[in-house]
Amino acid sequence: MKLKTSERYVGEGMFEEEIIFFKVEGINNNEEALEFLSDQLSSRRVVTESFKKAIIDRENIFPTGLKLNQYGVAIPHADPNYVNMNQIALMTLADPVMFKRMEDPSLEVQVNLIIVLALKDPDSQLMTLKALMNLFQDKEVINSILNFDNTNKSIIKLKELLNSNFVI
């Protein structure tokens, strides 16, 4: 399902370079990953100080790990009440961490790509999740994202990729 331009809910400026991290090392588990991204969002006042606890608590109750093709992806998010302004944070990991699977929390998936949604409007969350799920069906796209490095060229390509697929 291809989304129409009118279904783009996140908007321009909601995906800032300062909250994009490629091939991060030293993350040992999913909680450390969520803490790292939450701290990045909090330091920019995108989210409230309570966001970190809220996103970790929500992940424990409603896991977001997905096994797509041969890739593991997680799309954690918290209640919009913890969000000051719309933003998406993205991180790829040098070494995967385990997340419980969305469709069956008794199973785990190794995740290398984590996208945190900090969105104020529940409709924006739903439409962004739909756009991301559509994007994740293309294993070449995921492979490209996982191979990006911390260069300006990679960030530009990532933004173009997300923009052309109506995520941002």
Secondary structure, DSSP 4 states (H G I P E B T S, - for coil): -PPPGGG--S-TTSS-GGGEEEEE----SHHHHHHHHHHHHHHTTSB-TTHHHHHHHHHHHS--EEEETTEEEE--B--GGGBSS-EEEEEEEEEEEEEEBSS-TTSEEEEEEEEEEE-S-HHHHHHHHHHHHHHHT-HHHHHHHHH--SSHHHHHHHHHHHHHTT--
